[in-house]
Amino acid sequence: MSPEAALIWERVKSRAGAFPPEAFAFVQAGLRHTVESIKAAGHEPSGEDAGDGERHVSGQELCLGLRDFAVRQFGLLARTVLLSWNIRGTEDFGKIVFILVESRVLRKSDSDSMTDFQGVFDFDEAFEQALRPAR
């Protein structure tokens, strides 16, 4: 575990419940991946995001970005790895994000809520589809 990840784990472990340190490190790395992907697609900061130059990522955008990041990192084992970390659905991504917010590791906007993470995609379908060869 990197020194940064160890420091963050110290801040969140009392709230982590069934989620191991790897789940928190994955969500943070996946958030960076998601922001970079959105910026690469040409979406610039706007509204409340423009002030600090960082683009706010919605719960739905983050879930999709985490799915893509998991597939890139773990390939065919993506779903298996997430399950080993007790991440069984997009709601679990939201739980981890809000633990990071409560621990003051991440920030949220006033409009962000756990409902943003509910049912964004079905894990079985999403990982099967993401790994299917393009036709």
N, CA, C and O of each residue as an XYZ file, in Angstrom:
540
protein
N       0.856     -1.168      0.000
C       0.000      0.000      0.000
C       0.906      1.235      0.000
O       1.851      1.326      0.784
N       0.609      2.160     -0.870
C       1.399      3.387     -0.949
C       1.209      4.206      0.325
O       0.212      4.041      1.028
N       2.166      5.091      0.625
C       1.999      5.941      1.812
C       0.706      6.763      1.762
O       0.038      6.940      2.781
N       0.359      7.262      0.572
C      -0.883      8.037      0.436
C      -2.099      7.166      0.723
O      -3.016      7.586      1.429
N      -2.106      5.958      0.178
C      -3.230      5.049      0.405
C      -3.330      4.663      1.878
O      -4.432      4.546      2.414
N      -2.189      4.464      2.532
C      -2.181      4.124      3.957
C      -2.756      5.266      4.792
O      -3.506      5.035      5.741
N      -2.403      6.489      4.433
C      -2.921      7.658      5.138
C      -4.438      7.763      4.984
O      -5.157      8.025      5.948
N      -4.905      7.555      3.764
C      -6.350      7.622      3.497
C      -7.069      6.503      4.240
O      -8.142      6.716      4.803
N      -6.476      5.309      4.240
C      -7.093      4.185      4.945
C      -7.258      4.513      6.433
O      -8.276      4.173      7.034
N      -6.273      5.163      7.016
C      -6.370      5.558      8.423
C      -7.574      6.478      8.649
O      -8.216      6.423      9.697
N      -7.871      7.313      7.670
C      -9.000      8.253      7.799
C     -10.348      7.572      7.630
O     -11.340      8.015      8.209
N     -10.399      6.490      6.836
C     -11.696      5.891      6.504
C     -11.980      4.568      7.199
O     -13.133      4.138      7.224
N     -10.987      3.912      7.757
C     -11.179      2.531      8.212
C     -12.267      2.359      9.265
O     -12.901      1.305      9.316
N     -12.497      3.349     10.094
C     -13.557      3.215     11.100
C     -14.948      3.217     10.467
O     -15.908      2.758     11.086
N     -15.065      3.721      9.258
C     -16.350      3.777      8.546
C     -16.443      2.726      7.440
O     -17.510      2.543      6.854
N     -15.343      2.037      7.151
C     -15.232      1.193      5.957
C     -16.152     -0.011      5.942
O     -16.504     -0.494      4.866
N     -16.550     -0.506      7.089
C     -17.408     -1.685      7.113
C     -16.742     -2.858      6.424
O     -15.607     -3.209      6.748
N     -17.435     -3.467      5.476
C     -16.938     -4.661      4.787
C     -15.976     -4.356      3.638
O     -15.417     -5.271      3.033
N     -15.786     -3.075      3.340
C     -14.924     -2.725      2.218
C     -13.460     -2.659      2.659
O     -13.136     -1.964      3.622
N     -12.574     -3.380      1.961
C     -11.150     -3.366      2.312
C     -10.449     -2.131      1.749
O     -11.029     -1.401      0.945
N      -9.211     -1.894      2.165
C      -8.463     -0.731      1.669
C      -8.361     -0.690      0.144
O      -8.379      0.386     -0.453
N      -8.256     -1.856     -0.481
C      -8.134     -1.914     -1.943
C      -9.338     -1.308     -2.651
O      -9.197     -0.717     -3.721
N     -10.525     -1.452     -2.057
C     -11.734     -0.892     -2.666
C     -11.663      0.631     -2.696
O     -12.080      1.260     -3.669
N     -11.135      1.220     -1.628
C     -11.023      2.676     -1.567
C      -9.946      3.177     -2.533
O     -10.130      4.198     -3.196
N      -8.831      2.462     -2.612
C      -7.772      2.841     -3.542
C      -8.276      2.728     -4.984
O      -7.970      3.575     -5.822
N      -9.048      1.680     -5.265
C      -9.606      1.499     -6.602
C     -10.541      2.646     -6.973
O     -10.443      3.183     -8.076
N     -11.442      3.029     -6.074
C     -12.394      4.104     -6.374
C     -11.647      5.418     -6.610
O     -12.003      6.175     -7.513
N     -10.631      5.692     -5.821
C      -9.878      6.933     -6.019
C      -9.132      6.920     -7.354
O      -9.150      7.912     -8.082
N      -8.481      5.810     -7.678
C      -7.780      5.720     -8.967
C      -8.782      5.764    -10.113
O      -8.515      6.365    -11.153
N      -9.938      5.126     -9.920
C     -10.982      5.141    -10.936
C     -11.580      6.516    -11.136
O     -11.978      6.868    -12.247
N     -11.646      7.296    -10.071
C     -12.113      8.681    -10.189
C     -11.138      9.483    -11.050
O     -11.559     10.232    -11.932
N      -9.852      9.330    -10.799
C      -8.854     10.033    -11.626
C      -8.976      9.607    -13.087
O      -8.923     10.441    -13.991
N      -9.139      8.307    -13.311
C      -9.320      7.787    -14.671
C     -10.558      8.399    -15.325
O     -10.521      8.787    -16.493
N     -11.640      8.483    -14.577
C     -12.896      9.023    -15.105
C     -12.743     10.493    -15.474
O     -13.180     10.905    -16.549
N     -12.135     11.283    -14.610
C     -11.924     12.706    -14.883
C     -11.054     12.878    -16.129
O     -11.359     13.703    -16.991
N      -9.978     12.105    -16.226
C      -9.095     12.195    -17.394
C      -9.831     11.805    -18.668
O      -9.650     12.444    -19.705
N     -10.658     10.765    -18.606
C     -11.425     10.327    -19.778
C     -12.417     11.386    -20.224
O     -12.585     11.628    -21.419
N     -13.076     12.019    -19.255
C     -14.051     13.064    -19.575
C     -13.343     14.263    -20.204
O     -13.822     14.820    -21.192
N     -12.217     14.653    -19.641
C     -11.456     15.778    -20.195
C     -10.941     15.444    -21.595
O     -10.959     16.296    -22.484
N     -10.481     14.207    -21.792
C      -9.986     13.790    -23.105
C     -11.098     13.816    -24.150
O     -10.842     14.003    -25.340
N     -12.328     13.628    -23.695
C     -13.475     13.675    -24.615
C     -13.895     15.101    -24.920
O     -14.817     15.328    -25.703
N     -13.204     16.080    -24.290
C     -13.473     17.480    -24.599
C     -14.501     18.153    -23.726
O     -14.972     19.237    -24.069
N     -14.868     17.554    -22.613
C     -15.840     18.170    -21.709
C     -15.095     19.022    -20.690
O     -14.360     18.508    -19.846
N     -15.295     20.312    -20.782
C     -14.599     21.257    -19.909
C     -15.397     21.530    -18.647
O     -16.610     21.326    -18.624
N     -14.723     21.992    -17.591
C     -15.448     22.352    -16.374
C     -16.487     23.426    -16.651
O     -16.281     24.315    -17.478
N     -17.591     23.328    -15.954
C     -18.634     24.338    -16.088
C     -19.338     24.499    -14.759
O     -19.166     23.680    -13.856
N     -20.118     25.534    -14.637
C     -20.908     25.753    -13.427
C     -20.044     25.788    -12.195
O     -19.031     26.487    -12.159
N     -20.441     25.030    -11.170
C     -19.728     25.047     -9.903
C     -18.317     24.485    -10.019
O     -17.489     24.727     -9.141
N     -18.029     23.745    -11.075
C     -16.718     23.133    -11.224
C     -15.666     24.109    -11.722
O     -14.479     23.946    -11.439
N     -16.086     25.099    -12.447
C     -15.142     25.973    -13.128
C     -14.258     26.767    -12.171
O     -13.152     27.155    -12.549
N     -14.704     27.015    -10.962
C     -13.962     27.838    -10.017
C     -12.593     27.307     -9.665
O     -11.630     28.072     -9.622
N     -12.480     26.004     -9.411
C     -11.182     25.466     -9.020
C     -10.505     24.709    -10.154
O      -9.451     24.104     -9.953
N     -11.095     24.738    -11.332
C     -10.491     24.090    -12.478
C     -10.708     22.590    -12.524
O     -10.308     21.939    -13.489
N     -11.335     22.031    -11.497
C     -11.607     20.608    -11.484
C     -13.034     20.370    -11.946
O     -13.953     21.097    -11.571
N     -13.204     19.352    -12.758
C     -14.527     19.033    -13.254
C     -15.230     18.121    -12.262
O     -14.674     17.107    -11.840
N     -16.442     18.476    -11.894
C     -17.243     17.626    -11.027
C     -17.705     16.419    -11.833
O     -18.075     16.554    -12.999
N     -17.685     15.264    -11.229
C     -18.125     14.034    -11.871
C     -19.398     13.572    -11.168
O     -19.428     13.456     -9.943
N     -20.433     13.311    -11.934
C     -21.688     12.845    -11.340
C     -21.534     11.384    -10.902
O     -20.600     10.693    -11.308
N     -22.462     10.938    -10.074
C     -22.451      9.547     -9.643
C     -22.551      8.587    -10.816
O     -21.866      7.565    -10.851
N     -23.401      8.916    -11.772
C     -23.561      8.057    -12.945
C     -22.270      8.013    -13.768
O     -21.831      6.942    -14.185
N     -21.667      9.183    -13.997
C     -20.413      9.224    -14.748
C     -19.325      8.418    -14.039
O     -18.559      7.695    -14.677
N     -19.267      8.552    -12.722
C     -18.253      7.828    -11.971
C     -18.476      6.323    -12.057
O     -17.521      5.570    -12.247
N     -19.709      5.878    -11.923
C     -19.986      4.442    -12.025
C     -19.544      3.883    -13.374
O     -18.922      2.823    -13.437
N     -19.861      4.589    -14.443
C     -19.456      4.129    -15.770
C     -17.938      4.161    -15.923
O     -17.347      3.264    -16.524
N     -17.319      5.195    -15.377
C     -15.868      5.286    -15.416
C     -15.209      4.174    -14.609
O     -14.187      3.627    -15.023
N     -15.789      3.839    -13.461
C     -15.249      2.758    -12.633
C     -15.396      1.412    -13.336
O     -14.519      0.555    -13.237
N     -16.500      1.234    -14.038
C     -16.669     -0.002    -14.817
C     -15.565     -0.115    -15.852
O     -14.921     -1.158    -15.965
N     -15.341      0.958    -16.614
C     -14.302      0.940    -17.646
C     -12.915      0.742    -17.040
O     -12.092      0.006    -17.584
N     -12.665      1.401    -15.915
C     -11.373      1.287    -15.239
C     -11.147     -0.142    -14.751
O     -10.043     -0.672    -14.876
N     -12.179     -0.767    -14.200
C     -12.069     -2.151    -13.729
C     -11.724     -3.087    -14.877
O     -10.881     -3.972    -14.733
N     -12.374     -2.892    -16.010
C     -12.097     -3.740    -17.175
C     -10.662     -3.526    -17.657
O      -9.979     -4.491    -18.002
N     -10.203     -2.293    -17.685
C      -8.819     -2.010    -18.098
C      -7.803     -2.612    -17.144
O      -6.779     -3.146    -17.569
N      -8.093     -2.524    -15.845
C      -7.157     -3.007    -14.829
C      -7.160     -4.523    -14.682
O      -6.106     -5.134    -14.507
N      -8.346     -5.134    -14.753
C      -8.470     -6.541    -14.388
C      -9.003     -7.442    -15.491
O      -9.075     -8.658    -15.312
N      -9.382     -6.864    -16.637
C      -9.856     -7.662    -17.767
C     -11.007     -8.574    -17.390
O     -11.985     -8.141    -16.780
N     -10.882     -9.839    -17.758
C     -11.944    -10.808    -17.515
C     -12.230    -11.027    -16.032
O     -13.289    -11.543    -15.674
N     -11.306    -10.643    -15.180
C     -11.488    -10.829    -13.740
C     -12.107     -9.609    -13.043
O     -12.227     -9.600    -11.818
N     -12.496     -8.596    -13.797
C     -12.990     -7.345    -13.204
C     -14.112     -7.586    -12.194
O     -14.032     -7.123    -11.056
N     -15.124     -8.285    -12.593
C     -16.262     -8.512    -11.692
C     -15.832     -9.330    -10.481
O     -16.266     -9.052     -9.362
N     -14.993    -10.326    -10.689
C     -14.508    -11.180     -9.607
C     -13.708    -10.369     -8.586
O     -13.877    -10.542     -7.379
N     -12.842     -9.491     -9.074
C     -12.043     -8.656     -8.169
C     -12.965     -7.740     -7.363
O     -12.819     -7.632     -6.145
N     -13.906     -7.085     -8.028
C     -14.824     -6.195     -7.313
C     -15.627     -6.967     -6.267
O     -15.817     -6.484     -5.151
N     -16.093     -8.155     -6.618
C     -16.835     -8.972     -5.656
C     -15.959     -9.336     -4.455
O     -16.446     -9.388     -3.325
N     -14.670     -9.589     -4.696
C     -13.767     -9.931     -3.586
C     -13.610     -8.757     -2.618
O     -13.234     -8.948     -1.462
N     -13.896     -7.554     -3.091
C     -13.841     -6.354     -2.251
C     -15.222     -5.980     -1.723
O     -15.400     -4.896     -1.168
N     -16.199     -6.868     -1.892
C     -17.576     -6.653     -1.445
C     -18.287     -5.557     -2.228
O     -19.230     -4.943     -1.727
N     -17.844     -5.314     -3.439
C     -18.518     -4.371     -4.338
C     -19.390     -5.213     -5.257
O     -18.893     -5.894     -6.154
N     -20.704     -5.158     -5.021
C     -21.639     -6.016     -5.738
C     -22.551     -5.266     -6.697
O     -23.277     -5.877     -7.482
N     -22.511     -3.936     -6.631
C     -23.360     -3.122     -7.494
C     -22.925     -1.677     -7.434
O     -22.046     -1.309     -6.655
N     -23.544     -0.868     -8.255
C     -23.165      0.542     -8.309
C     -23.454      1.266     -6.995
O     -22.813      2.270     -6.682
N     -24.415      0.761     -6.230
C     -24.703      1.352     -4.926
C     -23.483      1.269     -4.011
O     -23.247      2.162     -3.198
N     -22.709      0.188     -4.148
C     -21.507      0.039     -3.330
C     -20.451      1.073     -3.704
O     -19.714      1.551     -2.842
N     -20.377      1.419     -4.991
C     -19.487      2.528     -5.381
C     -19.904      3.790     -4.625
O     -19.059      4.517     -4.104
N     -21.197      4.039     -4.571
C     -21.708      5.214     -3.869
C     -21.385      5.184     -2.386
O     -21.012      6.206     -1.811
N     -21.525      4.027     -1.763
C     -21.198      3.909     -0.340
C     -19.733      4.273     -0.103
O     -19.415      5.002      0.836
N     -18.852      3.769     -0.950
C     -17.422      4.056     -0.800
C     -17.163      5.540     -1.015
O     -16.419      6.154     -0.251
N     -17.764      6.118     -2.037
C     -17.589      7.546     -2.305
C     -18.041      8.372     -1.105
O     -17.337      9.291     -0.686
N     -19.198      8.054     -0.555
C     -19.705      8.852      0.561
C     -18.910      8.627      1.845
O     -18.848      9.523      2.687
N     -18.305      7.462      2.015
C     -17.378      7.268      3.135
C     -16.168      8.177      2.937
O     -15.689      8.787      3.892
N     -15.676      8.270      1.714
C     -14.543      9.164      1.421
C     -14.927     10.623      1.634
O     -14.111     11.420      2.097
N     -16.163     10.975      1.299
C     -16.643     12.345      1.521
C     -16.743     12.628      3.016
O     -16.267     13.660      3.488
N     -17.363     11.711      3.763
C     -17.514     11.892      5.212
C     -16.159     11.975      5.907
O     -16.027     12.623      6.945
N     -15.158     11.321      5.334
C     -13.802     11.325      5.901
C     -12.973     12.491      5.386
O     -11.789     12.613      5.699
N     -13.609     13.348      4.593
C     -12.982     14.546      4.028
C     -11.801     14.246      3.097
O     -10.839     15.008      3.005
N     -11.916     13.107      2.414
C     -10.926     12.753      1.405
C     -11.394     13.281      0.053
O     -10.584     13.745     -0.750
N     -12.698     13.210     -0.199
C     -13.317     13.738     -1.413
C     -14.330     14.809     -1.041
O     -14.772     14.904      0.104
N     -14.688     15.616     -2.040
C     -15.733     16.623     -1.857
C     -16.942     16.246     -2.685
O     -16.838     15.483     -3.646
N     -18.076     16.778     -2.312
C     -19.294     16.576     -3.092
C     -19.983     17.910     -3.280
O     -19.739     18.863     -2.540
N     -20.850     17.966     -4.281
C     -21.656     19.172     -4.472
C     -22.942     19.005     -3.666
O     -23.262     17.908     -3.208
N     -23.666     20.096     -3.501
C     -24.921     20.051     -2.744
C     -25.944     19.123     -3.380
O     -26.808     18.579     -2.692
N     -25.850     18.943     -4.683
C     -26.845     18.115     -5.365
C     -26.474     16.624     -5.398
O     -27.292     15.808     -5.823
N     -25.278     16.255     -4.966
C     -24.868     14.850     -4.972
C     -25.595     14.080     -3.877
O     -25.762     14.572     -2.761
N     -26.028     12.856     -4.213
C     -26.661     12.003     -3.208
C     -26.425     10.541     -3.557
O     -25.986     10.213     -4.659
N     -26.721      9.678     -2.609
C     -26.573      8.238     -2.824
C     -27.464      7.743     -3.958
O     -27.138      6.756     -4.618
N     -28.576      8.415     -4.186
C     -29.471      7.962     -5.258
C     -28.809      8.066     -6.627
O     -29.224      7.386     -7.565
N     -27.778      8.914     -6.754
C     -27.052      9.041     -8.025
C     -26.350      7.740     -8.411
O     -25.989      7.546     -9.572
N     -26.159      6.859     -7.443
C     -25.416      5.622     -7.666
C     -26.321      4.394     -7.770
O     -25.840      3.288     -8.015
N     -27.610      4.582     -7.587
C     -28.524      3.446     -7.569
C     -28.844      2.948     -8.968
O     -29.314      3.698     -9.823
N     -28.578      1.665     -9.181
C     -28.965      0.996    -10.425
C     -28.413      1.611    -11.694
O     -29.081      1.580    -12.728
N     -27.222      2.165    -11.647
C     -26.652      2.784    -12.847
C     -26.441      1.724    -13.929
O     -26.681      1.981    -15.109
N     -25.996      0.548    -13.529
C     -25.912     -0.582    -14.448
C     -25.944     -1.872    -13.643
O     -25.651     -1.879    -12.447
N     -26.298     -2.948    -14.302
C     -26.300     -4.276    -13.707
C     -24.895     -4.852    -13.870
O     -24.371     -4.902    -14.982
N     -24.291     -5.280    -12.781
C     -22.912     -5.758    -12.826
C     -22.734     -6.923    -13.800
O     -21.807     -6.914    -14.610
N     -23.607     -7.917    -13.727
C     -23.461     -9.078    -14.605
C     -23.477     -8.664    -16.070
O     -22.597     -9.048    -16.840
N     -24.468     -7.889    -16.446
C     -24.588     -7.448    -17.835
C     -23.437     -6.541    -18.247
O     -22.865     -6.713    -19.323
N     -23.101     -5.589    -17.408
C     -22.093     -4.590    -17.764
C     -20.721     -5.210    -17.986
O     -20.042     -4.865    -18.954
N     -20.300     -6.119    -17.108
C     -18.971     -6.691    -17.266
C     -18.933     -7.726    -18.368
O     -17.908     -7.891    -19.030
N     -20.022     -8.416    -18.571
C     -20.088     -9.353    -19.690
C     -20.043     -8.584    -21.020
O     -19.313     -8.962    -21.936
N     -20.823     -7.510    -21.113
C     -20.880     -6.692    -22.321
C     -19.556     -5.977    -22.579
O     -19.095     -5.915    -23.719
N     -18.949     -5.441    -21.534
C     -17.692     -4.706    -21.679
C     -16.579     -5.603    -22.186
O     -15.650     -5.123    -22.837
N     -16.653     -6.888    -21.904
C     -15.587     -7.798    -22.295
C     -15.881     -8.545    -23.587
O     -15.036     -9.292    -24.082
N     -17.080     -8.347    -24.136
C     -17.451     -8.987    -25.391
C     -16.728     -8.320    -26.544
O     -16.694     -7.091    -26.606
N     -16.146     -9.084    -27.459
C     -15.456     -8.467    -28.597
C     -16.401     -7.621    -29.454
O     -17.561     -7.981    -29.652
N     -15.894     -6.497    -29.959
C     -16.701     -5.619    -30.823
C     -16.916     -6.300    -32.161
O     -16.040     -7.000    -32.669
N     -18.099     -6.082    -32.724
C     -18.405     -6.688    -34.036
C     -18.313     -5.680    -35.121
O     -18.536     -6.005    -36.287
